[in-house]
Structures are given as structure tokens and as C-alpha cells.
Amino acid sequence: MSKNSLHRAYDRLTPKERFRLDVLATARGDEQESERLTRTCQRETYTMNHRGHTGRWTGAYEITLRMYIALNNELAKLQMIDAVQGLVPYLQTLSHNMIVEGYFCGHESGSRYAWGRAGKDGEPPGYEEDIEESEQNADPATEADVDSLEATVEEYLGFLPEVLDRLERSLASDALSLWAGFCAFCEECVGVGAEKIVAVVLEPVAGRIEDLEARAERLGLKPDSETGEEIRKGLAESWRVVEERGV
């Protein structure tokens, strides 16, 4: 179909066809075609509930979802932190065993090398085939080395839980500040508690908000007042636009 023929058929396009053509035109940057499709769209007159009511519902949905997109970013990171924290004891045990085993392998290799270079026959002390004899010849210095090594291992393996704890507190604090700003906005502008709005708009994931509050209480965290106020102001401005449209 030529472009002129298409133009003549604009008035016969169904809403579904017009929408698809408009998406394609916009995607390829054809603003003129998109404008023509919109301008020639059939006009309808509707009777609807007052905009002051429906507009606020739409605005509440949009603002709450926008808030949750930002909040969910932090919650997803916290979920990953939880998963890693669950693995830490196993990682520590594995690392400890590997380090200690590496020490003994190195000790045995060094002992055999030195024993051979000294022109000695048989097994070096501590590595005899006879277990009882080996235990009798156990080197006290080796035991001291192992004790020192294990103490060092415990010290260095302790860094991971500390890093994860700091990261958890930082992420939870950011999420809590965002939530506090949203709560302040709901109370001031919407006139309904944030929990009620979330129960309607975000019912499937409302439990994640409860988990955040429980985590904050467990960690003894408080929201950052400055960040919360910035969020409240931004959301309040968006709500002002919603209310102006609904008057």
C-alpha cells in the first residue's frame, strides 16, 4: 500500500491497528506520521466518574509503583546479602580446611625433601608408616605452627561477615529512608497510611515491606531524615499535579 493510500485509510483504522502503527512510527522516529495517526483518530464522548476520584486512584497507583521500583532495588540487594550470609559458615569451614591442609602438604613435602638431601633413608620423622611411632615423633613446633596458623585463619576469615554486615546496614538504611519518605507523603498528602495504600497497590509484595521494618528493628536502624524529607517533597509535588488535574 502506498503512503497516499494509507493516508486515505486513516479514518478506517481500528484502535488496535492505529496503536500498532503509532508504536512503529514512534520507534523509527517518524514524528510526523505519529502525529497524523493521533490527529486522525476517531473522537468519542464518555461519561465517567469524577476525575477528582479516578485521577487520585491512578496517581496513587503510579506514585506507589514508582516508589516500589526504587525500594525493590535495595530489597533485592538485601535478599542477595541474606543468601551470601547463609553460605558464610560453610565458606569459612571450607577455607579453614583448605588452608590447614595446604600447610600440612607443604610441611610434608619440605620434610621429605630435606630428609632426602641429608642422605637419610626411610621416612622423615612424623611421617613413618607406623602410626604409633609417628605420634611419638610428633614435632611440638609443628603443633605450635598449626595453632598459630588457625588463629590467623580465623582472623582473616572474619572479614567477610563484617563486610556483609556493613553492606546490609547501608542497604537497609537506604531502603528504610525511602519508605519513611513515602509514609510521610501518604499521611500528609493522601490522607491515608502508607500501609493501606501498599495493601491495595502492592498486595502480593506487602510482606517485603514488613520484612524491611523487622530488619531495621533488628539492626537498630533509623531512617535518614534528610533523605526522607527529599523523597516526601518529590512525591508531594507529583501528587499536587494529580490533584490539579482532578479539580
Sequence and secondary structure as in RCSB ss.txt:
>XXXX:A:sequence
MSKNSLHRAYDRLTPKERFRLDVLATARGDEQESERLTRTCQRETYTMNHRGHTGRWTGAYEITLRMYIALNNEL
AKLQMIDAVQGLVPYLQTLSHNMIVEGYFCGHESGSRYAWGRAGKDGEPPGYEEDIEESEQNADPATEADVDSLE
ATVEEYLGFLPEVLDRLERSLASDALSLWAGFCAFCEECVGVGAEKIVAVVLEPVAGRIEDLEARAERLGLKPDS
ETGEEIRKGLAESWRVVEERGV
>XXXX:A:secstr
  HHHHHHTGGG  HHHHHHHHHHHHHTT HHHHHHHHHTS       S HHHHHHHHHHHHHHHHHHHHHHHHH
HHHHHHHHHHHHHHHHHHHHHHHHHHHHHHHHHHHHHHHHHHTT  S  TT  SSHHHHHHT  HHHHHHHHHHH
HHHHHHHTHHHHHHHHHHHHHHHHHHHHHHHHHHHIIIIISS HHHHHHHHSGGGHHHHHHHHHHHHHHT    H
HHHHHHHHHHHHHHHHHHHHH 
